Amino acid sequence: MKIKPLADRVLIKIQAEDNQKVGSLFIPQTAQEKTNTGVVAEIGDDKDAITVKVGDKVMYDKYAGTKLEADGAEYLLVRISDVLAVVE
């Protein structure tokens, strides 16, 4: 399924969380501090408002957007204002 955002929206592919380990103990996912990052998969058609490009790794607001699943991957559809930073 192909998803094409409209206007100033960006489709972000959510990155899977890594399991953290301290010594020989695993820290459960519920206790881990999450960094909300993902890779831009598609951008909307408002080229003046959108400042990221496809393939950029970005950090986004915690409660932003709409989560959806397509082709076995998890995506987030957000407005460009919910994208906080480009991670280099």
Secondary structure by P-SEA (a helix, b strand, c coil): cbbbbcccbbbbbbbbbcccccccccccccccccccccccccccccccccccccccccccccccccccccccbbbbbbcccccccccc
